């Protein structure tokens, strides 16, 4: 496995790494877009996109392996990751400039999906089937009181005020819904029901969401406008597993990208949505 940079206009790809054991899900673009971080053989590396010079940032201690992350803070100063030793997991915070690391929490159960909070010194993460929040100083580590059912995916609002998440209700006859939880007030509320989204992303100001439906009868990629709680069908993804679709907005919110094997093998697809979604600043 190697990392590549794909020019969205020309379709040309350029190989960026010569890795020994690249973790493909670890790729993380730095906020200034001048480099990217990734995991190779238990090391956190940062590569400059212009000259491809690579510097080591952090290495997992003996006995541990990195299983999630790094996810970079919006200022590029920190990365959150999960390390595992047997059945023991721990959430670590890495200072990117010098590689200094601290443990934020640890448990004898699976930790995953670390997501630093924008403009706040805390990290959202998944512990088992629940979502937790912990400060950078390892204090106030607590479980979020989200809606009943499974919170299958979560992300932060652009300002870091709220957790936006995809809720699978306990009653399987009910629709999957997007919900919002505000940690500072412990308030949880519905945003809108969906056409059985199994994955989603927000645009630059969280006014519009893009989602992939898990419905076999309607394998669609859709937009959901928050203010009117209305969906707009964009196309059919026809992926063999809807969870692989993982639609995302471009930073300007004017284009979406998604994955599918609809034509026989995994591929990246893109579609303009500029007539449906207003342009936003990159978040």
PyMOL commands that set and color helices and strands:
alter all, ss='L'
color gray80, all
select helices_A, chain A and resi 24-26+242-244
alter helices_A, ss='H'
color red, helices_A
select strands_A, chain A and resi 4-6+13-15+28-29+35-40+43-48+54-59+65-72+78-85+88-95+101-107+111-116+122-127+130-135+142-143+150-156+163-168+177-182+187-193+197-202+208-213+220-225+230-236+248-249+255-260+267-272
alter strands_A, ss='S'
color yellow, strands_A
deselect
rebuild
show_as cartoon
